[in-house]
Amino acid sequence: MAHSSADGAFELRFDALFADRRSYSFPCDGMGRVDLDALSERGRLNYFYARAMIGVEVAWPAVRCRAV
């Protein structure tokens, strides 16, 4: 059974490819699906930016358990 993004158990993380760049993480379910409606406007913009910058500024995203 997959966890919902609302329970905060997982995050979709885009790690920076370079030390002077930022990484991005977003709450998601166990399959890496992000609930865009639950994100703020800034969160949605950051999410779309991170997706567009895969391989340029950030690595392919990984689903991780969130720290408690």
Rosetta blueprint (number, residue, H / E / L):
1 M L
2 A L
3 H L
4 S L
5 S H
6 A H
7 D H
8 G L
9 A L
10 F E
11 E E
12 L E
13 R E
14 F E
15 D L
16 A E
17 L L
18 F L
19 A L
20 D L
21 R L
22 R L
23 S L
24 Y E
25 S E
26 F E
27 P E
28 C E
29 D L
30 G L
31 M L
32 G L
33 R L
34 V L
35 D L
36 L H
37 D H
38 A H
39 L L
40 S L
41 E H
42 R H
43 G H
44 R H
45 L H
46 N H
47 Y H
48 F H
49 Y H
50 A H
51 R H
52 A H
53 M L
54 I E
55 G L
56 V L
57 E L
58 V E
59 A L
60 W L
61 P L
62 A E
63 V E
64 R E
65 C E
66 R L
67 A L
68 V L
